[in-house]
Amino acid sequence: MTTRIDVRQLPQDVADLIIGGEDLVITRDGEPIATVTSTAFDVDPGTREGYDNPTVVATTMKLSRAARAALSEQLGSDYIVLDLHSAPKTADVVLVPPVSPQLISALRETYPKARVVVAEIEDPEWGIRYEGPIRRMIDAGAETYLASTTIPRLAAQLDHVVVQQKRHIAGPTQLTIEE
């Protein structure tokens, strides 16, 4: 059962927080008992003018409205970046930090047409840190990550990486991910 409350019945400061996209944690005796999250479409519809079919990116990462807007701006006007709770089930991309395979499966069921993209990000400017195993391997000195499905594919990938690295011996290498 769902109970609805018109936002006009709430104290103005509470309504402003929710409308502004802030998560509102409700507590009793200092213990959280509920979280209210805005589900309103949080991108100015005017930003979609002139574009027939923008790519909708739903983020599962906790990002501020400003960080989502900055990501959207960096992607360009063909993209709209929304919080997962605001995004339609027809989203084109679901951006997630490293999570469990079970959560990936659940997201695939919820967003059947979306590409699920796993990203590790560390951006001190925005106070964002979603680190995972790949970042830890890079920090430890790994140069290549091979996502192989078979021994023949592994052999082809390994040969490609070895030949490629022979050509680029000078200087430190960056991690490459081969599929």
Z-matrix of the N, CA and C atoms (Angstrom, degrees):
N
C 1 1.443
C 2 1.526 1 108.62
N 3 1.300 2 116.59 1 136.50
C 4 1.457 3 122.25 2 178.26
C 5 1.516 4 109.51 3 -114.72
N 6 1.320 5 116.27 4 128.61
C 7 1.456 6 121.86 5 175.29
C 8 1.522 7 107.57 6 -102.01
N 9 1.326 8 116.15 7 133.19
C 10 1.464 9 120.72 8 179.93
C 11 1.520 10 109.90 9 -107.45
N 12 1.349 11 114.40 10 141.31
C 13 1.462 12 121.23 11 175.40
C 14 1.519 13 106.85 12 -126.98
N 15 1.304 14 117.24 13 126.35
C 16 1.459 15 121.02 14 176.29
C 17 1.521 16 108.22 15 -68.87
N 18 1.324 17 117.32 16 132.63
C 19 1.455 18 122.34 17 -176.72
C 20 1.528 19 111.72 18 -57.97
N 21 1.319 20 117.46 19 -26.19
C 22 1.467 21 120.49 20 179.57
C 23 1.526 22 112.15 21 -69.09
N 24 1.348 23 117.98 22 -14.18
C 25 1.455 24 121.29 23 177.54
C 26 1.528 25 112.14 24 -85.08
N 27 1.319 26 117.16 25 -10.50
C 28 1.458 27 121.58 26 -178.83
C 29 1.526 28 110.36 27 -88.39
N 30 1.325 29 117.33 28 155.30
C 31 1.464 30 119.37 29 173.02
C 32 1.535 31 108.97 30 -57.40
N 33 1.320 32 116.89 31 144.10
C 34 1.459 33 121.61 32 -173.48
C 35 1.532 34 112.68 33 -56.67
N 36 1.340 35 117.84 34 -40.78
C 37 1.463 36 119.49 35 -178.70
C 38 1.527 37 111.31 36 -65.57
N 39 1.318 38 117.59 37 -35.16
C 40 1.463 39 121.75 38 177.51
C 41 1.537 40 109.74 39 -70.04
N 42 1.315 41 116.22 40 -45.16
C 43 1.470 42 120.38 41 178.41
C 44 1.519 43 110.56 42 -59.95
N 45 1.347 44 117.56 43 -41.61
C 46 1.459 45 121.30 44 179.87
C 47 1.524 46 111.82 45 -62.29
N 48 1.326 47 117.26 46 -39.15
C 49 1.469 48 120.36 47 177.93
C 50 1.522 49 110.95 48 -63.01
N 51 1.311 50 116.63 49 -46.03
C 52 1.463 51 120.98 50 -178.32
C 53 1.526 52 110.42 51 -66.84
N 54 1.312 53 117.24 52 -47.27
C 55 1.463 54 121.30 53 -179.76
C 56 1.523 55 109.95 54 -62.88
N 57 1.330 56 116.94 55 -34.37
C 58 1.460 57 121.93 56 179.95
C 59 1.515 58 113.47 57 -73.62
N 60 1.322 59 117.75 58 -2.57
C 61 1.457 60 120.47 59 176.74
C 62 1.514 61 114.68 60 90.61
N 63 1.332 62 117.34 61 6.24
C 64 1.458 63 120.37 62 179.88
C 65 1.533 64 109.49 63 -79.02
N 66 1.345 65 116.05 64 143.13
C 67 1.453 66 119.87 65 170.38
C 68 1.521 67 106.99 66 -76.01
N 69 1.301 68 116.90 67 136.54
C 70 1.452 69 122.46 68 -178.34
C 71 1.528 70 107.38 69 -116.29
N 72 1.329 71 116.55 70 112.65
C 73 1.465 72 121.11 71 -179.99
C 74 1.517 73 107.73 72 -94.24
N 75 1.314 74 115.45 73 124.35
C 76 1.466 75 121.84 74 179.91
C 77 1.524 76 107.28 75 -98.89
N 78 1.339 77 115.84 76 130.12
C 79 1.463 78 120.13 77 -176.13
C 80 1.521 79 111.29 78 -122.58
N 81 1.319 80 115.04 79 160.07
C 82 1.468 81 123.47 80 171.07
C 83 1.521 82 105.83 81 -134.17
N 84 1.315 83 116.59 82 122.17
C 85 1.471 84 121.99 83 -177.71
C 86 1.530 85 111.04 84 54.32
N 87 1.337 86 116.29 85 36.72
C 88 1.463 87 121.57 86 177.53
C 89 1.514 88 114.84 87 82.56
N 90 1.324 89 117.61 88 -4.99
C 91 1.467 90 121.39 89 -179.28
C 92 1.523 91 109.99 90 -100.99
N 93 1.338 92 118.13 91 131.00
C 94 1.463 93 120.21 92 178.56
C 95 1.528 94 111.12 93 -63.96
N 96 1.333 95 115.43 94 134.98
C 97 1.465 96 119.50 95 176.69
C 98 1.531 97 111.60 96 -120.69
N 99 1.343 98 116.62 97 -17.48
C 100 1.464 99 119.46 98 179.42
C 101 1.523 100 109.28 99 -163.64
N 102 1.316 101 115.04 100 157.42
C 103 1.462 102 121.01 101 173.39
C 104 1.512 103 108.08 102 -128.29
N 105 1.322 104 115.74 103 131.60
C 106 1.455 105 121.44 104 176.52
C 107 1.520 106 106.40 105 -105.39
N 108 1.326 107 115.63 106 124.52
C 109 1.461 108 121.51 107 -179.35
C 110 1.510 109 108.28 108 -122.70
N 111 1.317 110 116.54 109 132.93
C 112 1.459 111 120.77 110 178.59
C 113 1.516 112 109.45 111 -64.54
N 114 1.324 113 116.34 112 134.77
C 115 1.465 114 120.36 113 174.95
C 116 1.509 115 110.91 114 -113.76
N 117 1.320 116 116.54 115 9.10
C 118 1.461 117 120.21 116 179.20
C 119 1.513 118 109.92 117 -68.29
N 120 1.312 119 116.49 118 149.71
C 121 1.457 120 122.22 119 176.51
C 122 1.511 121 107.26 120 -63.05
N 123 1.350 122 117.23 121 110.08
C 124 1.456 123 120.01 122 -168.87
C 125 1.525 124 114.55 123 -98.37
N 126 1.299 125 118.40 124 23.54
C 127 1.459 126 121.99 125 174.11
C 128 1.515 127 106.91 126 -120.08
N 129 1.291 128 116.85 127 134.15
C 130 1.456 129 121.75 128 179.59
C 131 1.518 130 109.00 129 -57.57
N 132 1.326 131 118.85 130 117.92
C 133 1.456 132 120.63 131 -179.01
C 134 1.523 133 112.67 132 -54.83
N 135 1.328 134 117.78 133 -25.42
C 136 1.456 135 120.63 134 178.42
C 137 1.515 136 112.81 135 -63.28
N 138 1.338 137 117.81 136 -22.48
C 139 1.464 138 119.72 137 -179.94
C 140 1.515 139 111.41 138 -71.32
N 141 1.333 140 117.78 139 -10.71
C 142 1.461 141 120.93 140 -179.36
C 143 1.518 142 112.63 141 -95.61
N 144 1.334 143 117.08 142 -5.15
C 145 1.465 144 119.51 143 -177.57
C 146 1.516 145 110.64 144 -59.62
N 147 1.316 146 115.77 145 138.03
C 148 1.447 147 121.08 146 177.03
C 149 1.522 148 113.77 147 85.77
N 150 1.318 149 117.82 148 -1.29
C 151 1.455 150 121.04 149 -179.51
C 152 1.515 151 108.30 150 -121.98
N 153 1.307 152 114.70 151 121.64
C 154 1.454 153 119.39 152 -175.77
C 155 1.522 154 112.69 153 -71.24
N 156 1.310 155 116.59 154 -37.64
C 157 1.438 156 119.00 155 -171.53
C 158 1.530 157 110.87 156 -147.62
N 159 1.333 158 117.87 157 76.99
C 160 1.465 159 118.57 158 -179.18
C 161 1.526 160 110.69 159 -67.31
N 162 1.316 161 116.65 160 151.40
C 163 1.457 162 122.49 161 175.76
C 164 1.523 163 107.89 162 -80.39
N 165 1.314 164 116.32 163 121.88
C 166 1.461 165 121.49 164 -179.38
C 167 1.524 166 108.77 165 -95.29
N 168 1.328 167 115.01 166 121.16
C 169 1.459 168 122.02 167 178.92
C 170 1.522 169 107.87 168 -108.80
N 171 1.322 170 116.71 169 121.38
C 172 1.464 171 122.30 170 176.97
C 173 1.526 172 107.78 171 -101.05
N 174 1.328 173 117.07 172 124.42
C 175 1.465 174 120.44 173 -179.95
C 176 1.516 175 110.32 174 -101.56
N 177 1.326 176 115.84 175 131.59
C 178 1.460 177 119.63 176 174.34
C 179 1.519 178 110.39 177 -91.94
N 180 1.331 179 116.44 178 -10.89
C 181 1.459 180 121.25 179 178.26
C 182 1.524 181 108.89 180 -73.43
N 183 1.304 182 116.52 181 143.59
C 184 1.462 183 119.57 182 175.80
C 185 1.526 184 107.08 183 -75.13
N 186 1.324 185 115.10 184 104.03
C 187 1.461 186 122.01 185 179.04
C 188 1.522 187 107.77 186 -123.26
N 189 1.314 188 115.82 187 142.21
C 190 1.459 189 119.06 188 175.72
C 191 1.527 190 108.79 189 -67.18
N 192 1.303 191 115.83 190 161.96
C 193 1.467 192 120.72 191 177.00
C 194 1.528 193 109.69 192 -57.46
N 195 1.341 194 116.25 193 -39.85
C 196 1.465 195 120.34 194 -179.61
C 197 1.524 196 111.11 195 -65.90
N 198 1.333 197 117.90 196 -39.28
C 199 1.469 198 120.86 197 178.62
C 200 1.526 199 110.56 198 -66.39
N 201 1.344 200 116.78 199 -41.06
C 202 1.478 201 119.28 200 177.13
C 203 1.523 202 110.08 201 -63.59
N 204 1.335 203 116.61 202 -40.99
C 205 1.465 204 119.95 203 179.12
C 206 1.526 205 110.48 204 -64.21
N 207 1.334 206 117.05 205 -39.67
C 208 1.467 207 120.46 206 178.90
C 209 1.529 208 110.68 207 -65.02
N 210 1.328 209 117.17 208 -41.47
C 211 1.470 210 120.43 209 177.32
C 212 1.523 211 110.01 210 -63.03
N 213 1.311 212 116.19 211 -44.63
C 214 1.459 213 120.64 212 178.62
C 215 1.530 214 110.68 213 -60.28
N 216 1.318 215 116.37 214 -43.01
C 217 1.473 216 120.66 215 179.42
C 218 1.525 217 111.01 216 -63.52
N 219 1.333 218 116.68 217 -41.54
C 220 1.461 219 120.49 218 179.25
C 221 1.525 220 111.47 219 -65.66
N 222 1.325 221 116.89 220 -34.67
C 223 1.465 222 120.59 221 178.62
C 224 1.525 223 111.14 222 -71.67
N 225 1.299 224 116.57 223 -32.14
C 226 1.455 225 120.25 224 179.88
C 227 1.511 226 112.23 225 110.40
N 228 1.312 227 114.69 226 172.24
C 229 1.464 228 120.27 227 -172.39
C 230 1.529 229 114.23 228 -72.12
N 231 1.298 230 117.87 229 -6.42
C 232 1.463 231 120.05 230 175.53
C 233 1.527 232 112.28 231 -84.28
N 234 1.328 233 117.03 232 2.06
C 235 1.468 234 121.88 233 -177.07
C 236 1.518 235 110.68 234 -123.33
N 237 1.317 236 115.04 235 149.86
C 238 1.454 237 123.53 236 170.08
C 239 1.523 238 105.67 237 -130.21
N 240 1.319 239 116.99 238 125.51
C 241 1.460 240 121.97 239 -179.32
C 242 1.522 241 108.04 240 -108.15
N 243 1.323 242 115.90 241 122.99
C 244 1.459 243 122.02 242 -176.91
C 245 1.516 244 110.67 243 -126.71
N 246 1.315 245 115.47 244 154.48
C 247 1.453 246 121.09 245 169.35
C 248 1.527 247 107.67 246 -66.12
N 249 1.302 248 116.26 247 147.61
C 250 1.468 249 121.22 248 -178.71
C 251 1.526 250 112.03 249 -52.42
N 252 1.331 251 116.98 250 -37.28
C 253 1.456 252 120.46 251 -177.39
C 254 1.525 253 112.79 252 -72.99
N 255 1.332 254 116.71 253 -19.41
C 256 1.461 255 121.18 254 179.76
C 257 1.516 256 112.65 255 -98.08
N 258 1.317 257 116.44 256 -15.35
C 259 1.461 258 120.83 257 -173.20
C 260 1.529 259 111.69 258 -79.32
N 261 1.317 260 115.97 259 145.26
C 262 1.463 261 119.10 260 175.66
C 263 1.525 262 110.45 261 -73.75
N 264 1.307 263 116.22 262 157.73
C 265 1.478 264 121.06 263 179.21
C 266 1.528 265 111.31 264 -67.26
N 267 1.330 266 116.58 265 -8.01
C 268 1.460 267 121.53 266 177.92
C 269 1.527 268 111.88 267 -95.11
N 270 1.335 269 117.02 268 15.34
C 271 1.473 270 120.59 269 179.94
C 272 1.524 271 109.56 270 -53.18
N 273 1.331 272 115.32 271 148.02
C 274 1.461 273 121.36 272 -178.72
C 275 1.519 274 112.58 273 -85.74
N 276 1.333 275 116.69 274 -31.32
C 277 1.459 276 122.51 275 -177.15
C 278 1.522 277 108.30 276 -137.37
N 279 1.335 278 116.29 277 139.44
C 280 1.454 279 121.61 278 171.21
C 281 1.524 280 105.75 279 -117.67
N 282 1.328 281 115.91 280 116.03
C 283 1.459 282 122.58 281 -177.37
C 284 1.519 283 108.58 282 -97.95
N 285 1.338 284 116.11 283 120.98
C 286 1.464 285 121.07 284 -175.97
C 287 1.524 286 110.50 285 -129.94
N 288 1.328 287 116.67 286 151.48
C 289 1.463 288 119.09 287 170.17
C 290 1.529 289 107.80 288 -78.30
N 291 1.328 290 118.77 289 175.28
C 292 1.467 291 119.04 290 175.18
C 293 1.528 292 110.22 291 -55.68
N 294 1.322 293 115.66 292 121.26
C 295 1.461 294 122.38 293 -177.84
C 296 1.526 295 108.96 294 -137.08
N 297 1.296 296 115.90 295 179.05
C 298 1.462 297 120.98 296 -178.37
C 299 1.530 298 111.07 297 -73.05
N 300 1.322 299 116.79 298 154.26
C 301 1.468 300 120.06 299 174.46
C 302 1.533 301 112.08 300 -59.31
N 303 1.333 302 116.88 301 -31.65
C 304 1.456 303 120.35 302 179.26
C 305 1.531 304 110.74 303 -64.78
N 306 1.326 305 116.90 304 -40.75
C 307 1.456 306 119.53 305 178.78
C 308 1.532 307 110.60 306 -68.40
N 309 1.320 308 116.67 307 -39.08
C 310 1.472 309 120.01 308 176.53
C 311 1.532 310 109.25 309 -58.52
N 312 1.325 311 116.89 310 -45.44
C 313 1.469 312 120.86 311 178.71
C 314 1.516 313 111.78 312 -61.10
N 315 1.328 314 116.34 313 -42.08
C 316 1.468 315 120.07 314 179.28
C 317 1.526 316 110.55 315 -64.29
N 318 1.323 317 117.08 316 -40.37
C 319 1.467 318 120.01 317 177.76
C 320 1.528 319 111.00 318 -65.62
N 321 1.324 320 116.74 319 -37.44
C 322 1.472 321 120.61 320 178.26
C 323 1.531 322 109.96 321 -63.32
N 324 1.315 323 117.12 322 -36.77
C 325 1.460 324 120.22 323 178.12
C 326 1.532 325 111.08 324 -70.63
N 327 1.318 326 116.45 325 -40.66
C 328 1.458 327 121.21 326 -178.25
C 329 1.521 328 111.81 327 -71.60
N 330 1.323 329 116.75 328 -37.84
C 331 1.470 330 123.40 329 -178.55
C 332 1.527 331 108.57 330 -121.14
N 333 1.330 332 117.87 331 71.76
C 334 1.464 333 121.18 332 -170.45
C 335 1.528 334 115.10 333 -63.23
N 336 1.314 335 118.66 334 -25.18
C 337 1.466 336 120.37 335 -178.03
C 338 1.523 337 112.48 336 -97.69
N 339 1.317 338 117.00 337 -4.66
C 340 1.460 339 120.84 338 -175.40
C 341 1.525 340 111.88 339 -83.85
N 342 1.312 341 115.03 340 149.34
C 343 1.457 342 121.53 341 168.55
C 344 1.519 343 106.06 342 -84.37
N 345 1.319 344 117.50 343 126.66
C 346 1.455 345 121.34 344 177.08
C 347 1.528 346 106.86 345 -91.82
N 348 1.327 347 115.95 346 119.36
C 349 1.463 348 121.87 347 -177.13
C 350 1.524 349 108.30 348 -117.17
N 351 1.339 350 115.40 349 123.29
C 352 1.453 351 121.30 350 177.89
C 353 1.524 352 107.97 351 -93.88
N 354 1.327 353 115.98 352 129.71
C 355 1.465 354 120.30 353 -179.33
C 356 1.517 355 110.07 354 -135.86
N 357 1.313 356 114.57 355 138.40
C 358 1.455 357 121.16 356 171.03
C 359 1.518 358 105.89 357 -103.80
N 360 1.313 359 116.58 358 132.93
C 361 1.461 360 120.23 359 -177.02
C 362 1.517 361 109.85 360 -141.89
N 363 1.316 362 114.53 361 141.39
C 364 1.455 363 121.38 362 173.42
C 365 1.522 364 106.11 363 -137.92
N 366 1.323 365 116.04 364 107.70
C 367 1.455 366 121.34 365 -179.01
C 368 1.527 367 108.63 366 -130.96
N 369 1.340 368 116.32 367 95.08
C 370 1.466 369 119.82 368 -178.20
C 371 1.524 370 113.27 369 -59.44
N 372 1.335 371 117.25 370 -30.97
C 373 1.466 372 120.28 371 -179.50
C 374 1.519 373 111.28 372 -58.65
N 375 1.333 374 116.43 373 -36.99
C 376 1.462 375 121.00 374 -178.71
C 377 1.531 376 111.97 375 -100.94
N 378 1.334 377 117.37 376 -0.03
C 379 1.456 378 120.27 377 -178.96
C 380 1.517 379 112.43 378 68.48
N 381 1.336 380 115.98 379 34.74
C 382 1.467 381 121.10 380 -176.36
C 383 1.521 382 108.86 381 -110.91
N 384 1.322 383 115.57 382 132.35
C 385 1.466 384 119.93 383 177.45
C 386 1.527 385 108.68 384 -148.62
N 387 1.310 386 115.76 385 103.82
C 388 1.460 387 122.65 386 174.74
C 389 1.520 388 106.25 387 -124.42
N 390 1.312 389 114.43 388 88.29
C 391 1.449 390 121.64 389 -176.39
C 392 1.527 391 108.96 390 -96.79
N 393 1.312 392 115.85 391 150.72
C 394 1.452 393 119.78 392 179.23
C 395 1.517 394 110.84 393 -145.54
N 396 1.310 395 116.11 394 -166.98
C 397 1.472 396 120.03 395 -174.48
C 398 1.528 397 113.78 396 -65.08
N 399 1.321 398 118.83 397 -33.68
C 400 1.457 399 120.19 398 -179.74
C 401 1.526 400 109.69 399 -66.65
N 402 1.323 401 116.99 400 -45.67
C 403 1.469 402 120.56 401 178.37
C 404 1.524 403 110.66 402 -59.19
N 405 1.327 404 117.03 403 -41.37
C 406 1.471 405 120.28 404 179.29
C 407 1.523 406 110.16 405 -64.27
N 408 1.338 407 117.82 406 -38.27
C 409 1.469 408 120.55 407 177.87
C 410 1.528 409 111.25 408 -67.48
N 411 1.330 410 117.56 409 -39.81
C 412 1.471 411 121.14 410 177.14
C 413 1.527 412 109.23 411 -61.76
N 414 1.316 413 116.43 412 -47.39
C 415 1.457 414 120.70 413 -179.54
C 416 1.528 415 111.45 414 -61.06
N 417 1.331 416 116.73 415 -29.74
C 418 1.464 417 120.99 416 179.34
C 419 1.535 418 112.08 417 -82.46
N 420 1.335 419 118.15 418 -9.88
C 421 1.461 420 120.72 419 176.03
C 422 1.515 421 116.49 420 114.13
N 423 1.334 422 118.60 421 6.31
C 424 1.469 423 120.12 422 178.74
C 425 1.529 424 109.89 423 -63.13
N 426 1.313 425 116.58 424 144.55
C 427 1.460 426 121.61 425 -179.49
C 428 1.526 427 113.07 426 -109.75
N 429 1.315 428 117.11 427 -26.84
C 430 1.461 429 120.18 428 -176.93
C 431 1.517 430 109.44 429 -145.26
N 432 1.320 431 115.71 430 144.00
C 433 1.460 432 122.49 431 175.02
C 434 1.518 433 106.53 432 -123.60
N 435 1.321 434 117.34 433 121.06
C 436 1.459 435 121.79 434 -179.13
C 437 1.525 436 109.46 435 -106.68
N 438 1.313 437 116.24 436 121.38
C 439 1.464 438 121.71 437 176.07
C 440 1.527 439 106.68 438 -102.29
N 441 1.316 440 115.46 439 85.61
C 442 1.461 441 120.97 440 -174.28
C 443 1.517 442 111.26 441 -99.71
N 444 1.319 443 115.47 442 145.12
C 445 1.463 444 119.91 443 178.70
C 446 1.524 445 112.52 444 -103.08
N 447 1.325 446 116.92 445 -21.20
C 448 1.472 447 120.53 446 -179.06
C 449 1.523 448 109.17 447 -144.87
N 450 1.322 449 116.95 448 164.28
C 451 1.469 450 121.66 449 175.79
C 452 1.528 451 111.11 450 -61.32
N 453 1.352 452 119.90 451 -45.41
C 454 1.470 453 118.63 452 177.34
C 455 1.537 454 112.30 453 -59.51
N 456 1.331 455 117.00 454 -39.20
C 457 1.469 456 120.29 455 178.95
C 458 1.527 457 110.02 456 -67.28
N 459 1.329 458 117.33 457 -40.43
C 460 1.465 459 121.25 458 177.13
C 461 1.522 460 110.42 459 -60.53
N 462 1.328 461 116.70 460 -43.83
C 463 1.468 462 120.31 461 179.86
C 464 1.526 463 110.83 462 -61.54
N 465 1.315 464 117.28 463 -44.41
C 466 1.471 465 121.16 464 179.86
C 467 1.520 466 110.57 465 -63.99
N 468 1.327 467 117.10 466 -43.94
C 469 1.462 468 120.81 467 179.83
C 470 1.525 469 111.14 468 -64.59
N 471 1.322 470 116.44 469 -45.85
C 472 1.458 471 120.94 470 -178.72
C 473 1.525 472 110.62 471 -62.08
N 474 1.335 473 116.65 472 -44.16
C 475 1.457 474 120.15 473 177.84
C 476 1.528 475 110.56 474 -60.80
N 477 1.316 476 116.53 475 -44.38
C 478 1.472 477 120.67 476 179.31
C 479 1.531 478 111.09 477 -59.44
N 480 1.329 479 116.75 478 -45.82
C 481 1.457 480 121.32 479 -178.75
C 482 1.526 481 110.94 480 -65.10
N 483 1.323 482 117.71 481 -43.35
C 484 1.463 483 121.04 482 -179.04
C 485 1.522 484 110.13 483 -64.24
N 486 1.324 485 118.20 484 -45.88
C 487 1.466 486 121.66 485 178.92
C 488 1.525 487 109.68 486 -63.50
N 489 1.334 488 117.40 487 -43.89
C 490 1.460 489 121.41 488 -179.43
C 491 1.526 490 110.52 489 -62.41
N 492 1.325 491 117.56 490 -42.17
C 493 1.460 492 120.49 491 -177.75
C 494 1.521 493 111.49 492 -71.17
N 495 1.331 494 118.94 493 -28.56
C 496 1.463 495 120.48 494 176.37
C 497 1.520 496 110.05 495 -63.12
N 498 1.346 497 116.57 496 -34.36
C 499 1.461 498 120.86 497 179.82
C 500 1.516 499 112.11 498 -75.05
N 501 1.318 500 117.59 499 -21.60
C 502 1.468 501 121.34 500 -174.84
C 503 1.520 502 111.45 501 -121.08
N 504 1.318 503 117.28 502 43.84
C 505 1.457 504 121.35 503 -175.62
C 506 1.527 505 112.27 504 -65.77
N 507 1.323 506 118.12 505 -34.57
C 508 1.460 507 121.26 506 -174.79
C 509 1.524 508 110.99 507 -65.45
N 510 1.327 509 116.06 508 129.40
C 511 1.460 510 121.26 509 174.19
C 512 1.511 511 113.52 510 80.77
N 513 1.335 512 116.06 511 167.64
C 514 1.464 513 120.74 512 178.84
C 515 1.525 514 110.55 513 -69.01
N 516 1.303 515 115.56 514 149.93
C 517 1.446 516 120.66 515 -179.41
C 518 1.521 517 110.13 516 -101.39
N 519 1.318 518 115.99 517 156.74
C 520 1.452 519 121.01 518 174.38
C 521 1.517 520 107.66 519 -100.25
N 522 1.306 521 116.05 520 154.90
C 523 1.455 522 120.52 521 178.76
C 524 1.525 523 109.21 522 -64.65
N 525 1.320 524 115.76 523 132.91
C 526 1.454 525 120.49 524 171.98
C 527 1.512 526 107.25 525 -116.39
N 528 1.311 527 115.60 526 146.84
C 529 1.460 528 120.98 527 177.78
C 530 1.507 529 107.42 528 -115.61
N 531 1.303 530 115.89 529 119.96
C 532 1.470 531 122.06 530 -178.22
C 533 1.519 532 108.54 531 -109.04
N 534 1.311 533 115.09 532 132.30
C 535 1.472 534 119.83 533 175.73
C 536 1.498 535 110.04 534 -114.14
